[in-house]
Amino acid sequence: MNPSPSSPPNACPACGQPNECAMASGADPQECWCLQVTVSRAALSRLPEQERGQRCICPVCARTPDPADITTPGPQTAHL
């Protein structure tokens, strides 16, 4: 789902789901989930330019790595 730029402040600009932002809900910003996790730079870079810095992304999108960054291990060899 691609949310529109007119989506509410509590909607993730990447997926449109609730972003669980403390500030958007009127709570203390220090209690926000985003201060407790590492937000994926790849997730932020996938946001449209006009959405950056406007609304928070959701916890799921924040932790979603860029598929190009995911590596699969190659064949392992046994050492005798």
N, C-alpha and C positions, 0 to 999 in steps of 0.2 A: 504494500500500500504506500502510495506517495502522498503525504499530507500536503495541503495547500499552504502558502505563506500566511493565510489568514487563520490558520489553526490556532486554538487557544494556547496560552502560555504553559499549560500543564500537559501538552501533547508533544511527544518526541518528534523532532523535525525529520528524523530518518525513517521511522516506521509508523508514526501517528498514534502509537499506544501511549498510555499515561507515563510521564517521565519521572514521577515520584519526587519532583523537585520541592524541597522544603520552602524555598523562597516563593515559588509559584503558588504554594498552598497557604502562604502567610506565616509559616513557622520560622523558627530561628535558623538562619542559613548555616550556622555551625553544626546543626543536627542533620544536614543533608547527607544522603548516602554517598554522594560523589566525593566527599572529603575522606571517605573510608576505603576507597578502591582506587586502583590505577585505571585511568580512562585510556583506552586504546587510541593512539594517535591516528591509526588507520581509520578508525570509526569516525573521528572528527574530520579527517581529510575527505571522506566520502560525502559530507554534507554539502549541499549547494551553497555557493558563496554568499548568497543573500540570507541564508539561514544561520550562518556562523555568528556566534556571539549574541543571538537573539533569544533562543530558547535552549533549555537543557535537553540532552538526549537521555533516553531511558537506560536503566542498568543493564539490560540485555544488549542493547546496541553498543553501550560503552565498553563492554567486554568482548565484543565480537571482533576477532582479528581479521585482517585483510587476508583473503584466501591465498594471495601471492606470498604471504609471510609464513604460511604453514608448510612445513617440510615433512616428508615421510622418510622414515629411516630406510636406508638401502639394505641390500641383503647382508646379513651378518655372517661372518665366517667363524668357525670354531678354531680356537688355537689349541693345538695339542702339545 
